Amino acid sequence: MSVNVSIPATVPVLARICPKSLIGLSIEMDRWADWAGGAVGTPNAFLNQALNNLANYTGHPVFLRVGANSQDHGFLAPNVQVVNLTFPEPTQLVPQPEAAHIAIGRDWYRLSGNLPEGTEFTWGVNLRELNVSETVGQVVQLYDAFYGSDKEMLSHVYLKRIEMGNEPDIYDFPNPLNPNRTLPGWGPIRYVESWTTAAREVIKAVDMDFKEAPGFQAGVIADPFGAWTYTIAQSLVDGILDPAVAKYIKTWSVHQYFGNRGFTPATSPQTGSLMGRSGVRGNTTKHALYSSQAERAGLQYVIGETNSFSLHGTPGVSDSAEAAIWLADYVLQAATLNVQQLDFHGGVGFAYNLIQAVEYVDEHTNDTRPPHIQGAYYGALMANEFIGYGSDVHVAELSTFNTRIAAYGAWESDHLRRVLILNSNVHDPGRNATRTFETINLHGFVTSGKKLALKRFFTPQTNSTVGLLWGGQSFETVDAVPTGQVEYEYIDRPIFNVSATEGVLVCF
């Protein structure tokens, strides 16, 4: 029996304009120099090529957020050229710990100029120390890099948002990354007071009123749904939109991971546990309320740090083909809920990275791994090509009445241009040598005698980490330059098969 994907006659009322910068990257700040290149003027060629691959599909550079847990461990060090890092001892729970101390040197922010033309940034600064002078000093040095005497070196990249503090809702209790860093008496009211105090001083210290000036990205909440007192609504009540700072807040950010990483066979997420309509929707539909609250407050709503499984991901799942199907479904589902951007977190050697930007030693095999892309990267390729180049592309989910088949439509100028079909069934040759498939019928679509072009995401099996292809091309190269010819399949009727763990882009 075929799966009927309902094609509406007109653009759905609930369709949302999809931003070109929907898929961004969040970079753990302690490894920023590795990602950007070790010195000003020496960019990381692999990273830039991988970013440009993604940008080629939308015409918009990939947005970068630099910060996360380690941004609250950063301190200005004017005697340092780029950075000095101090790391804690690795543990089984955190084998690749973030730096305990980052000495921010003179060129730290200037490395932003190593990124591709047009790159936009969110930069994080330290709030956790409750040292207003330090917070302001970091913003001043950030401004000097982008707008000071060396601004010509960074004239091709843009500072869009300043993020003060990371995950303030967990400042008051120990966690595996911060076992000895708690703030007794901390709470949402004190957070708003501390944040607003720092914001007022930043506004005094730098010019935030010129046309291209950055705005504040507020919130940055680790558990926006569990810690209800840190919600956007409560923060507004507690005064975060103080008249002195309100007009400078541009975005509200929350963080989200889909699950927890396990460290034994019994607790580690298994193949098939990440992708699937029910899991994706269970984790995304709750953003609808917060995005509407942000919209009413005049703010953009972003998921400013996200990925599959917390504590850096699960090998064999987070870095596999499964992550590609999950990511494409996740970001497009979020777009239908008016989420403006999702920044996928990464660091050196993290299992859930889209891009492993530098050489590193694999924690499980002790092998030295060169730079490479990983499974989720293919999901970003699929989603970005689905979004496309057109202006004001409207995106909506299409009905399938099937728990394992997700479908989305993209409209330009009131015309349906693309449909993306995602099959989240598992293919494991060890259990079933025959690969299952679903026959898709684009119900209600009239071809008018024109052929449809199909572009497929292929993987040998669900947990494959190599051998993946997008439209016949592999991106698993030493320089991130794709190899192989782009392949399209042309059909006369809107009926075709989609195999388990496969994505198909239909172009009209």
C-alpha positions as CSV (number, residue, x, y, z in Angstrom):
1,M,0.0,0.0,0.0
2,S,1.3,3.4,-1.0
3,V,1.8,6.4,1.4
4,N,-0.3,9.3,0.2
5,V,1.4,12.6,0.7
6,S,-1.2,15.3,0.4
7,I,-0.3,18.2,-1.8
8,P,-2.5,21.3,-1.1
9,A,-3.8,23.3,-4.1
10,T,-2.5,26.6,-2.6
11,V,0.1,27.6,0.0
12,P,-1.1,26.4,3.4
13,V,-2.3,29.1,5.7
14,L,0.1,27.9,8.4
15,A,3.1,27.9,6.1
16,R,6.1,29.9,7.5
17,I,8.8,31.9,5.7
18,C,11.9,29.9,6.2
19,P,15.1,31.8,6.9
20,K,18.2,31.1,4.7
21,S,20.2,30.9,7.9
22,L,18.0,28.3,9.5
23,I,20.9,25.9,10.0
24,G,23.8,27.4,11.9
25,L,26.7,26.0,13.9
26,S,27.6,26.5,17.5
27,I,31.3,26.2,18.3
28,E,32.6,25.4,21.7
29,M,34.6,28.5,22.4
30,D,37.7,26.9,23.9
31,R,38.5,25.4,20.5
32,W,37.7,28.4,18.4
33,A,41.3,28.9,17.3
34,D,41.3,25.3,15.9
35,W,38.1,25.9,14.0
36,A,39.0,29.3,12.6
37,G,42.7,28.7,12.0
38,G,45.5,29.3,14.5
39,A,46.4,32.8,13.5
40,V,44.9,35.8,11.8
41,G,45.1,35.5,8.1
42,T,45.6,31.7,8.1
43,P,42.0,30.3,7.8
44,N,41.1,26.6,8.2
45,A,40.6,25.7,4.6
46,F,38.7,22.5,5.3
47,L,36.2,24.2,7.5
48,N,35.6,27.1,5.1
49,Q,35.1,24.6,2.2
50,A,32.6,22.6,4.2
51,L,30.7,25.8,5.2
52,N,30.7,27.0,1.6
53,N,29.2,23.7,0.4
54,L,26.2,24.4,2.7
55,A,26.0,28.0,1.7
56,N,25.9,27.1,-2.0
57,Y,22.4,25.7,-1.8
58,T,20.8,28.8,-0.2
59,G,23.1,31.7,-1.2
60,H,23.5,32.5,2.5
61,P,26.7,31.8,4.5
62,V,26.3,29.5,7.5
63,F,25.7,31.5,10.8
64,L,28.2,30.8,13.6
65,R,27.7,31.0,17.3
66,V,30.9,30.9,19.3
67,G,30.5,30.3,23.0
68,A,28.7,27.6,25.0
69,N,30.0,26.1,28.3
70,S,33.5,27.5,28.0
71,Q,32.5,31.1,27.3
72,D,31.9,31.5,31.1
73,H,35.5,30.3,31.6
74,G,37.0,33.1,29.5
75,F,39.1,36.0,30.8
76,L,40.9,38.7,29.0
77,A,44.7,38.3,28.9
78,P,46.3,41.3,27.1
79,N,49.8,39.7,27.2
80,V,48.6,36.7,25.2
81,Q,48.6,36.7,21.4
82,V,45.7,34.4,20.7
83,V,44.8,32.1,23.6
84,N,46.1,30.0,26.4
85,L,44.0,27.1,27.6
86,T,43.9,25.1,30.8
87,F,42.0,21.8,30.8
88,P,40.8,19.6,33.6
89,E,41.6,15.9,33.6
90,P,39.4,13.8,31.3
91,T,36.9,11.4,32.9
92,Q,34.8,8.5,31.6
93,L,31.7,10.8,31.7
94,V,33.5,13.7,29.9
95,P,36.5,12.3,28.0
96,Q,36.9,15.6,26.1
97,P,36.3,18.2,28.8
98,E,35.9,21.9,28.0
99,A,38.6,24.2,29.2
100,A,38.5,25.3,32.8
101,H,40.2,28.6,32.0
102,I,40.6,30.5,28.7
103,A,43.1,33.3,28.5
104,I,41.6,35.4,25.7
105,G,44.5,37.0,23.8
106,R,44.6,40.1,21.6
107,D,43.8,38.2,18.3
108,W,41.1,36.0,19.7
109,Y,38.1,37.8,18.2
110,R,40.1,38.9,15.2
111,L,40.2,35.3,14.0
112,S,36.6,35.9,12.9
113,G,38.0,37.4,9.8
114,N,39.3,33.9,8.8
115,L,35.8,32.8,8.0
116,P,34.0,32.9,4.6
117,E,32.7,36.2,3.2
118,G,29.3,37.2,4.6
119,T,29.6,35.0,7.8
120,E,27.4,36.3,10.6
121,F,28.3,35.7,14.3
122,T,26.9,35.4,17.7
123,W,29.8,35.8,20.1
124,G,29.5,34.7,23.8
125,V,31.1,36.5,26.7
126,N,31.5,35.6,30.4
127,L,28.6,36.4,32.7
128,R,29.0,33.6,35.2
129,E,31.8,35.3,37.1
130,L,29.4,38.2,37.9
131,N,32.3,40.5,37.1
132,V,30.7,43.4,35.1
133,S,34.2,44.8,34.3
134,E,35.2,41.5,32.7
135,T,32.0,41.2,30.8
136,V,32.2,44.7,29.4
137,G,35.9,44.4,28.7
138,Q,35.3,41.3,26.5
139,V,32.6,43.2,24.6
140,V,34.9,46.2,24.1
141,Q,37.6,43.9,22.7
142,L,35.1,42.2,20.5
143,Y,34.0,45.6,19.2
144,D,37.6,46.6,18.6
145,A,38.1,43.5,16.4
146,F,35.0,44.2,14.3
147,Y,34.8,48.0,14.3
148,G,38.2,49.3,15.5
149,S,41.4,50.1,13.8
150,D,41.7,46.7,12.1
151,K,38.1,46.6,11.0
152,E,39.1,46.2,7.3
153,M,40.4,42.8,8.1
154,L,36.9,41.8,9.3
155,S,34.9,43.9,6.8
156,H,33.6,40.8,5.1
157,V,32.1,39.2,8.2
158,Y,29.4,40.6,10.6
159,L,28.8,40.6,14.3
160,K,25.0,40.2,14.8
161,R,24.5,39.1,18.4
162,I,26.2,39.3,21.7
163,E,25.4,36.6,24.2
164,M,26.2,37.3,27.9
165,G,26.5,34.0,29.8
166,N,25.7,30.4,28.9
167,E,22.9,28.4,30.5
168,P,22.3,30.6,33.6
169,D,19.5,28.3,34.8
170,I,22.2,25.8,35.9
171,Y,24.6,28.3,37.5
172,D,23.3,27.2,40.9
173,F,24.0,23.5,40.9
174,P,27.0,21.3,40.0
175,N,27.0,19.2,36.8
176,P,29.6,17.0,35.1
177,L,31.1,20.0,33.3
178,N,31.1,22.4,36.2
179,P,31.4,20.2,39.4
180,N,32.7,23.0,41.6
181,R,31.2,26.1,40.1
182,T,27.9,26.9,41.8
183,L,26.4,30.2,42.8
184,P,24.5,29.9,46.1
185,G,21.3,32.0,46.2
186,W,21.2,32.1,42.4
187,G,17.8,32.2,40.7
188,P,15.8,33.7,37.9
189,I,15.3,37.1,39.5
190,R,19.0,37.4,40.3
191,Y,19.8,36.3,36.7
192,V,17.6,39.0,35.3
193,E,19.2,41.6,37.6
194,S,22.8,40.5,36.8
195,W,22.1,40.3,33.1
196,T,20.4,43.7,33.0
197,T,23.2,45.3,35.0
198,A,25.8,44.0,32.7
199,A,23.7,45.1,29.6
200,R,23.4,48.6,30.9
201,E,27.2,48.9,31.3
202,V,27.8,47.4,27.9
203,I,25.5,50.0,26.3
204,K,27.5,52.7,28.0
205,A,30.8,51.3,26.8
206,V,30.1,50.6,23.1
207,D,27.9,52.1,20.4
208,M,24.9,49.8,19.8
209,D,22.8,52.4,17.9
210,F,24.4,52.5,14.5
211,K,22.6,50.7,11.6
212,E,24.6,47.5,11.6
213,A,25.2,47.3,15.3
214,P,24.7,43.9,17.0
215,G,22.0,43.2,19.5
216,F,21.8,41.1,22.6
217,Q,20.8,37.4,22.5
218,A,19.1,36.8,25.8
219,G,17.9,33.7,27.6
220,V,20.4,31.0,26.5
221,I,18.6,28.6,28.8
222,A,19.7,25.0,29.2
223,D,16.3,23.5,30.2
224,P,13.6,26.0,29.1
225,F,10.8,23.5,29.6
226,G,11.8,21.9,32.9
227,A,13.0,25.1,34.6
228,W,9.8,27.1,34.0
229,T,10.9,30.0,36.0
230,Y,13.5,30.8,33.4
231,T,11.0,31.0,30.5
232,I,10.8,34.0,28.3
233,A,7.5,34.9,29.8
234,Q,8.8,34.8,33.4
235,S,12.0,36.7,32.4
236,L,9.8,39.5,30.9
237,V,7.9,39.7,34.2
238,D,11.1,39.9,36.1
239,G,12.2,42.8,34.1
240,I,14.6,41.7,31.4
241,L,12.9,44.1,29.0
242,D,14.0,47.0,31.2
243,P,13.4,50.2,29.2
244,A,17.2,51.0,29.2
245,V,18.1,47.8,27.4
246,A,14.8,46.5,25.8
247,K,15.5,47.9,22.3
248,Y,18.9,46.2,22.2
249,I,17.6,42.7,22.7
250,K,17.1,41.1,19.3
251,T,16.8,37.3,20.0
252,W,15.7,34.9,22.7
253,S,17.8,31.7,22.8
254,V,17.1,28.3,24.3
255,H,19.1,25.1,24.2
256,Q,17.9,21.6,23.4
257,Y,19.4,18.1,23.1
258,F,17.3,15.1,22.1
259,G,18.6,12.8,24.8
260,N,21.5,11.8,27.0
261,R,24.6,10.0,26.0
262,G,25.1,6.5,27.5
263,F,28.4,5.0,28.5
264,T,27.6,1.3,28.6
265,P,25.9,-0.9,26.0
266,A,22.8,-1.0,28.2
267,T,22.5,2.8,28.4
268,S,23.8,4.0,25.0
269,P,21.2,5.1,22.5
270,Q,20.7,2.4,19.9
271,T,20.4,2.6,16.1
272,G,17.0,4.0,15.3
273,S,16.5,5.8,18.6
274,L,17.3,9.3,17.1
275,M,15.3,9.6,13.9
276,G,11.5,9.2,13.7
277,R,8.5,11.5,13.5
278,S,7.3,10.9,17.0
279,G,10.5,11.7,18.7
280,V,11.2,14.8,16.6
281,R,7.7,16.2,17.1
282,G,7.8,15.4,20.8
283,N,10.9,17.5,21.2
284,T,9.9,20.4,18.9
285,T,6.2,21.1,19.2
286,K,6.7,22.6,22.7
287,H,8.7,25.4,21.0
288,A,5.5,26.8,19.4
289,L,4.4,28.6,22.6
290,Y,7.8,30.1,23.3
291,S,8.3,31.3,19.7
292,S,4.9,33.0,19.8
293,Q,5.8,34.7,23.1
294,A,9.1,35.9,21.6
295,E,7.3,37.1,18.5
296,R,4.8,39.1,20.6
297,A,7.8,40.6,22.5
298,G,9.3,41.7,19.2
299,L,12.2,39.1,19.4
300,Q,13.4,36.3,17.2
301,Y,13.3,32.9,18.7
302,V,16.3,30.6,18.2
303,I,17.5,27.3,19.4
304,G,21.0,28.6,20.0
305,E,22.6,25.3,20.9
306,T,21.3,21.9,20.0
307,N,22.3,18.5,18.8
308,S,21.5,14.8,19.3
309,F,22.7,13.5,22.6
310,S,24.2,15.6,25.3
311,L,27.9,15.3,26.5
312,H,29.1,15.4,22.9
313,G,27.0,12.7,21.3
314,T,27.0,8.9,20.8
315,P,29.3,7.3,18.3
316,G,27.5,5.1,15.8
317,V,24.3,7.1,16.1
318,S,25.2,10.9,16.3
319,D,27.8,10.6,13.5
320,S,25.8,8.2,11.3
321,A,23.4,8.4,8.4
322,E,20.6,8.3,11.0
323,A,21.6,11.7,12.1
324,A,21.1,13.1,8.6
325,I,17.5,12.0,8.5
326,W,16.9,13.3,12.0
327,L,18.5,16.7,11.4
328,A,16.6,17.4,8.2
329,D,13.3,16.5,9.9
330,Y,14.1,18.4,13.0
331,V,15.1,21.7,11.4
332,L,12.2,21.8,9.0
333,Q,9.7,20.9,11.7
334,A,11.2,23.7,13.8
335,A,10.8,26.1,10.9
336,T,7.1,25.4,10.7
337,L,6.9,26.5,14.4
338,N,8.5,29.9,13.6
339,V,11.9,28.9,15.0
340,Q,14.3,31.3,13.2
341,Q,17.6,29.4,13.6
342,L,19.1,26.2,15.1
343,D,22.8,26.2,15.9
344,F,24.2,22.7,16.0
345,H,26.9,22.4,18.6
346,G,30.4,21.0,18.0
347,G,33.9,20.9,19.3
348,V,37.1,19.0,18.6
349,G,36.4,15.3,18.4
350,F,32.7,15.5,19.4
351,A,30.7,12.5,18.1
352,Y,27.8,14.8,17.1
353,N,29.8,17.2,15.0
354,L,28.5,18.0,11.6
355,I,32.1,19.0,10.7
356,Q,35.3,17.6,12.3
357,A,37.2,20.7,11.5
358,V,40.7,19.7,12.6
359,E,42.9,16.6,13.2
360,Y,42.3,14.9,16.5
361,V,42.8,11.6,18.4
362,D,39.6,9.5,18.5
363,E,38.8,8.8,22.2
364,H,37.6,5.3,21.4
365,T,40.2,3.9,19.0
366,N,43.2,6.2,19.9
367,D,43.5,6.7,16.1
368,T,44.5,10.1,14.7
369,R,41.6,11.3,12.6
370,P,42.0,13.9,9.8
371,P,39.4,16.6,9.3
372,H,36.2,15.2,7.9
373,I,32.5,15.6,7.7
374,Q,30.0,13.4,9.5
375,G,26.5,12.0,9.0
376,A,24.5,14.9,10.2
377,Y,26.2,17.1,7.6
378,Y,24.2,15.3,4.9
379,G,21.0,16.3,6.7
380,A,22.1,19.9,6.5
381,L,22.8,19.5,2.7
382,M,19.4,18.1,2.2
383,A,17.6,20.7,4.2
384,N,19.5,23.6,2.7
385,E,18.9,22.5,-0.9
386,F,15.2,22.1,0.0
387,I,15.1,25.7,1.3
388,G,16.8,26.9,-1.8
389,Y,17.8,30.3,-3.2
390,G,14.4,31.8,-3.7
391,S,13.2,34.8,-1.7
392,D,10.4,34.4,0.9
393,V,10.3,30.6,0.6
394,H,7.3,29.3,2.6
395,V,7.6,25.9,4.3
396,A,4.9,23.6,5.6
397,E,4.7,20.0,6.7
398,L,2.6,17.8,4.4
399,S,0.3,15.1,5.8
400,T,1.4,11.5,5.3
401,F,-0.6,9.6,8.0
402,N,2.5,7.4,8.4
403,T,4.6,7.3,11.6
404,R,7.9,6.8,9.7
405,I,7.5,9.1,6.7
406,A,7.9,12.8,7.1
407,A,7.2,15.2,4.2
408,Y,7.7,19.0,3.7
409,G,6.8,21.4,0.9
410,A,8.6,24.6,-0.2
411,W,6.6,27.3,-2.0
412,E,8.0,30.2,-4.0
413,S,5.7,32.9,-5.3
414,D,2.7,30.8,-4.4
415,H,4.0,27.8,-6.5
416,L,5.1,24.5,-5.0
417,R,8.8,24.1,-6.0
418,R,10.2,21.3,-3.9
419,V,9.0,18.4,-1.6
420,L,11.3,16.6,0.7
421,I,10.4,13.0,1.8
422,L,12.2,11.4,4.7
423,N,11.9,7.7,5.6
424,S,13.0,7.0,9.1
425,N,12.7,3.2,9.0
426,V,15.9,1.3,10.1
427,H,17.9,-0.7,7.6
428,D,20.2,-3.2,9.3
429,P,21.5,-5.8,6.9
430,G,22.5,-8.0,9.9
431,R,18.9,-8.4,10.8
432,N,17.2,-8.1,7.5
433,A,19.1,-8.3,4.2
434,T,16.2,-7.0,2.2
435,R,15.9,-3.2,2.4
436,T,12.3,-2.0,3.0
437,F,10.8,0.9,1.1
438,E,7.6,2.9,1.0
439,T,5.9,3.8,-2.3
440,I,5.1,7.6,-2.2
441,N,2.1,9.1,-4.0
442,L,2.0,12.9,-4.2
443,H,-1.7,12.9,-3.9
444,G,-3.4,15.9,-5.5
445,F,-0.3,17.0,-7.5
446,V,-0.8,17.4,-11.3
447,T,2.3,17.1,-13.4
448,S,0.9,18.9,-16.4
449,G,3.0,16.7,-18.6
450,K,6.3,17.7,-17.0
451,K,8.8,15.3,-15.5
452,L,9.7,15.4,-11.9
453,A,13.4,15.4,-10.8
454,L,14.4,13.3,-7.8
455,K,17.6,13.7,-5.8
456,R,18.4,11.0,-3.3
457,F,20.3,10.7,-0.1
458,F,21.9,7.3,0.0
459,T,23.5,5.3,2.9
460,P,24.6,1.7,2.9
461,Q,22.7,1.2,6.2
462,T,21.2,3.2,9.0
463,N,24.4,3.3,11.2
464,S,26.8,3.9,8.4
465,T,29.3,6.6,9.0
466,V,31.0,6.4,5.6
467,G,29.8,5.8,2.1
468,L,27.0,8.3,2.3
469,L,26.0,10.2,-0.9
470,W,23.8,13.2,-1.6
471,G,22.6,13.1,-5.2
472,G,25.4,10.8,-6.1
473,Q,28.1,13.0,-4.6
474,S,30.4,12.2,-1.7
475,F,31.6,14.9,0.7
476,E,33.9,12.5,2.5
477,T,37.1,14.0,1.0
478,V,40.3,15.3,2.4
479,D,39.4,18.9,1.5
480,A,35.6,18.7,1.8
481,V,35.3,19.3,-2.0
482,P,32.5,16.9,-3.2
483,T,33.4,14.2,-5.7
484,G,31.2,12.5,-8.3
485,Q,28.5,13.8,-10.7
486,V,25.2,15.1,-9.4
487,E,22.6,12.5,-10.1
488,Y,18.9,13.1,-10.8
489,E,16.2,10.6,-11.5
490,Y,13.4,11.7,-13.8
491,I,9.8,10.4,-13.5
492,D,6.6,11.1,-15.4
493,R,4.2,10.4,-12.6
494,P,4.3,11.6,-8.9
495,I,4.8,8.1,-7.6
496,F,8.1,6.7,-6.5
497,N,9.8,4.6,-3.8
498,V,11.7,5.8,-0.8
499,S,13.9,3.2,1.0
500,A,14.5,2.9,4.7
501,T,16.8,5.6,6.0
502,E,16.6,7.6,2.7
503,G,15.7,11.1,1.9
504,V,14.3,12.2,-1.5
505,L,14.1,15.7,-2.8
506,V,11.4,16.2,-5.4
507,C,12.0,19.2,-7.7
508,F,9.2,20.6,-9.9
